[in-house]
């Protein structure tokens, strides 16, 4: 714990100075908006203030002023300081991403026991003056040395990684998507949401009466959207696959039917969508506070995968990561420990997968394991355990030992860490959008975007 001390009126002299440097981030501005109630879009990266076509986050004037307050309250005079008056001039706007230094100097010791301090805030990159003025404060009456106060960290619950994926997907041509049995409101609304955002172009395959009833419940207009009649779920799945085989659709989307029924049609031997690689499911997760999206696999298809299946699961996830713009994804193969234990098969499989990647049997990414969950995603945990690895603490992809573990990791991130999750099945000739009835609109839309990006990146390829 860092020891801090304040200074009383008697201890300070004219010319004494202090400073601090701080990076302004978009998350800082969201936290400021939440605390102050100032939701001006200018400050939340939602406003094109200078007409250049780019939305920029401009800090409220009181944000750099707050840096002055931090110097006064933390360093000089320090704990116990009370601000009486401030006369500030604001010279330049502060944008998210800029680093600032706040300066405070004692200018006058007044007869009433107050201090008059000159203050400045400058941009670090060019020393440009952002703020200047004077502040009158009453310094603490008692000198103290104390442990610095630990303030709980704040995590802004926004999903910027999914926002970035949507921005990448929207300029593309909407992906023709066969939606299988969208016969109740939740399954239909996901397809319509992707359509409204110009990410997919849905072809609805199922019972027209049930689809119409679901649309009526949503208050949705299906004008201009093709409907292919199929009176049973099995027939709908096969007709949707036919649309892909015939080149009319480039992705599939699961509606209101069992996953097994859909995958049975996908894997049919005659005119199916097999590629020679096993199918696997990937959750692409946007976890608030994480610097990168996290992919979790396999949480929905392979129940107890053997080593050969796990190799396909890893390769599938690497290919998906490439489609999302991750050039060399880092793959952490999970177990309960980070050392090989012959009595723990998941640790042995993880080590073998790592060696397979070294020998070129798995390509396109860095693979390491076994890794426990903590040292796969947290660099400090990895360092504490003494793990030297390019993957440890920085994994983009988490490979679970079995479906139970994968499902638990994904659900915990969703319901405890407030992550949004996009779900797709890959390994077939086209990606399959797999959403749940409990998914919200953000997850459904992100699932469409992930599948569209993967399909677009792999047009003409047969590795799913």
N, C-alpha and C positions, 0 to 999 in steps of 0.2 A: 504494500500500500504506500503510495507516495505521500510524503510529509509536506504540508503546506503551512504557510504562516501569513498573517496579515500585518499591517503596519498602522500605527496610530498617528494622530496629527503630529505629535512630538517627534516621532521617528522619521517622518517624511520631510524632505527639503525641496525647494524649488529646483526644477530640472530633473528630478527623479522620473523615470519612465518605465513603461512595460509594454509588451505587445504579444499578440498571438496570431497564428496563421490558420486558416480554415478553408477547405474546399466546399463550395456551394453545390449541392446535388439536387436533382429533381425530387428525391425523397424528402430532403430537408424542407422543400417548399410545400409538399403535401402535408407534412407534419405541422408546419407553421399554419397552413390553412385550417387544419383540423383544430388546432389549439386556439386560433384567433377568430375563426368563423369567417375569415375573408376568403371567399371562393371565387374571386375575380379570375376568369379564364386566362388573363394575361400572365398570371403567376403559375399556371398549371399546365404549361406546354400545350395549350389548346387554342392559342390566339396568334394570328399573324399580325403583330403590331407594326412592322415596318413595311408591309406590303410586298415582301420578297417571295411569297408563296410558301414559306416555312413557318410552322408553328414553333415558337420558342418560349421557354419558361423564363420569365423575367422576375427576379426576386422582388418582393415588396420592399419599400424603402426601409421599413423597420427591421428587415433581416440583417443588413450590414450594420444598422444601428445596434442590433443585438450583440454583435461582436464587440462593440465598444463596452456594452454592459458586462460582457463576459470578462474582459480585461479588468474592469473596475471591481467586479465581484470576486474574481478568482485570484488576481495577482496584485493589483495596486489600486486602492489601499487593501482590497481583499475582503475576507468574510466580515460581515457586519456593516458594510458600506451601504449608505442610503443615498439615492439620487434625488436632488432637490429641483434641479432645473437643467434643461438641455436646449441649446441653440445650435441647430444643425443645418447644414446646407448639403443637398444631394446633387452631385455633379454629373454622374454617369449611371446608367442602369447596370445592374449586375445580372448576368445570365447564368443559368445552371451550367456547371462545368468549369466555372472560373474560380481560381484560388485567390483569396483576399488576405491581406494582413491589416490588422487593426492596431493603431498606436495610441497610447495615452501618455501625456506628460504633465507633471504638476507645474502650473503656470503662476499660481498665487496662493499663499496661505492667508486666509482672511481672519480678521479679528474675532469673528463670531465662531471660529473653530471649523469652518467649512474650507474646502479646497476648490479652487477653480482650475480645471484641467483642460488643456487643449487636446483635441482628438482628431484623428485622421483614419480613413480606411482607404487602402490602395490595392489595385490589382497587382498580383505578383509578376505576371508575365511581362508587363510594360511599365510598371510603377505609376500607372495612371491614377489620378485622384478620383475616388468614388464619393467620399463623404468627408466633410471637415466641419469644425465648429468648436464649441466649448461646452463643458458639462460641470455643473456645481454639485458637489457631493459632500455628505457628512461622513468622515472616516470613522472606523470603529473606535470606541473609547478604551478598549482593552486589547492588549497584544495577546495573540493566541498562536500556538502551533498545534496542528491537528492532522489527522488522516484525511486525505482527499475524499470527497463524497462520491460514492459509486452510484451513478444514475442508471436505472434500468435502460437497456437498449430498446429502441423502438423499431418495429418492423412495419413498414407501410404495406397494407394489404392491397396491392395492385399487381397486375399481371402483365408486366412490360414485355416479357419474352413472348407471350402469345400475341400481344399487340404487334410485335415485330414480325411474327410469322404471318399474321393477317396482312400486313403491309406488303410482304413478299408475294403473297398469293393473289391479292386483288388485281394487279396489273395483268395477270395471265388470262388467257381465254378460259371461260368457265368450263370445268371438266365435266364431260358427259358422264352421268352417274346413274346406274340402275339401282333404284331404291326398292328393296324387297319387302313386300307386305307392309306398307306404311298405313296400317288400317286402324290406328288409334291416334289420338292427338299428339302424344309425346313423340312417337316415331315419325309422324308426318311433319311436325313443326321443325325438327332438326333439318330435314331436307329443304323445307321452305326457307329456313333461315340462311342456309348456305346459298340458296338460289337468290334470295333478296340481296345478299352481299356479293353477288357475281363471282362466287368461288366454284360452285357446281351448277350444272344444268341437269336437273333431275328428270329421269324417266320413271314414273311410278308403276310398279309391277305388283298387281294384287287384285283383290275383289273391288271392282269399281264402286259398288254400293257402300261398302265399308269405308273406302277411301273418301267418298263424298260425305259420308256421315261424320268422319273425323274432321274434314275441312269445315263442315258446317259448325261443328262444336268450337273450332278455332276462329270462326268468322273469316276464313281464308278463301281467296278466289283462286281457283285452279285453271283459269283461262290461259291457254297457250302452253300448258304443261301436258306432255304426252302421258297417257295412261294405257298400259298393256294389261289386258284382262288375264287373270289367273285366279281361279276360284278356290284353290287350296294353297297352303304354304309351300308344299313340296313342288307343285307345278310352278309357283311364283319363283322359287329359287332357281329352278332349271331354266326358266325363260329369261331370267336376269343374266345367268351365265351365257345363254345363247346370244344375248345382246352384246356381251363382251367379245365372244368368239367371232361374231359377225362384224366387229369393229365399230358398233354403234355406241358403245359405252367403254370408258377407260377406267372406271372405278366401280366398286359395289358398295352399297350401304345397307346395313342390317336394319330392318324395321321390326314389326311386331311378330317375330317368329323365333323359335329356338335357334341358337347358334349352330347346333349340330345339323339341323336341316339345311341351313345355308352352306355350311362347309361340305356336307355330303355332295351337294351339286357342284361346288367348286372343284372337288377332288374326283369327280367322275372320270372314268378311264377314256370314254369316247367324248371328244370335244370338250374336255374340261380345262382347268387352268393350272394344272400341275407344272412344276418347273424342275423337279428333281430335288428340290430342297423342302424340308418340312415347313409347315406353316407355324408361325409364332405370333404372339400378341405383344405389342409394345404400348405402354403408357408414356406419352410425352407430357411431362409435368412442369408447370410453372409454379414454383414454390416461393412465396414472398420472402425476401431477404437473401435468396440465393443469387449469385452472380451469373448463373447460367441455367438453362432448362435442364431437367434431370429426366432421363429415360429409364423406365423400369420394365424388365422383361424376364420371364413370361408369367403373366398374372391371370391368364384367361383361357389358354388353349391346351398346353402340354402339362399334364398333371404331375407326372414324376419322370422328367426327361433323363435319358441315359446320356453318356458322354457324347455320342454321335449327334444326338438331338440338340444338346447344349451347344455344340459347335455351330449348328445351323442357326440356333437362336441368337448367338453372338454375331454371326455374319449378317443375319437379317437386320439386326439393330444397327450395325455399322453402316450398312447400305442406307438405311433410313436416315441416320445422322448425316451422311454425305448429302442427301437430298435436302436437308434442312440447313445446309451451309456450314456444317462442322467438318472441316477438312480432314483432321486426324483425331477422331473421337477416342477418348480415354475410357476403357471398359474395366470396371471393377467387378470381379466375380466374387459374389458374397458367400460367406460362411459365418459361423459363430466366432471364429478365431482367425488370426492372421498368420498362423503357422500350420504346417501340414500335420494332421493327426490321422494315422491309419484307421482309427476307429470312427472317424467322422468322414463319411464318403464325400460330402460336399466339399471338404477342404482338399481332398485328393483330386476330385474333378476340376476344381478351380486351378490347381497347380498344373494339371495336364493341359487345360485350355490355354494357360499362359505359355506353356512350352510349345503348343501347337501354333500359336501366333508367332513365336520366335522362329519356327521352322517354315513359315509360309503357308501353313494349312488353314489359317485364318488371316485374312488380309484387310488392309485399309484402316487399321486402328491399332492403338496400343492396348494390350490386354494384360492384366495382372491379377493375381489371386493366389491363395485365398486372402480376402480382406473382410474384416468385420465392418458393419454399417458405419460406425463412427469414423474409422480411419479411411474409409472409401471417400467420404464427402467432406471431412474436416481436416484441414492441413495441420492444425495444432495437435489433434488427436493422433495423426500419423507420426508427427515428430516426437510426441511423448512416448509412443511405442517404439521409436527408433527405426521406423520403416523408411527405407530409401527406395523411392519408386517415382516414376513420372506420373503414375496414375493415382497413387494414394493421396487422398485429400483433394483430388481434382477430377474425380470420375464424372464423365458425362452420361455413362450408361451403367446401370446397376443390374447385374444378372443374378436372379434369385435361384436358389437351389431347387425349388419346386413351386408348384402353383400356390400352395398355401402361404409360403413366405412372400412370394411376389405380390399376392393379393393383399396381404397384411401391410406390407411396406407402402403400396399404393394408397390403400384406404387410410392409413395413418397420416400420410402426407396430405391427403385430401381433407379429412375431417378434424385433424388435430393441428396441422400446420397451414390449413386454409389454402392448399394448392388447388389449381384447376388442372384437370387431366384430359388430354385428348387420347382417344383409343383407336388403334388401327391394327389389323392383322396383315402381316406381310409374309412373303415366301411364295405366294401365288403369282400368276402372270400380271395381276393388277392388285393394288392395295384394296383392302376391305375396311370401310368405316364401321366401327363397332361402338355404338353408344349404349348407355344404360338409361332406364326410365328415371333414375335418380339424378342424371346429369342436368346441369343448368344450361342456359343458352350459350354461355361462354365456352363451356366444354364441347358442346355440339358443334359450334362454329369452328373452334380450333381443330376438332377432329376432321372436319371437311377440309380445312386449310392444310393440315399435315398430309392427308391423303392426296390432295390435289398437287402439292409440291412434289411428293414422291412419284406420282404418276407422270407429271410433267418432266421430271429429271430423268425418268427411265423409259421414255417413249422408245419403242423399238427394241428394248432389252427384255430378256426373259429371266431375270433373277428376282423379280418381285420387288 
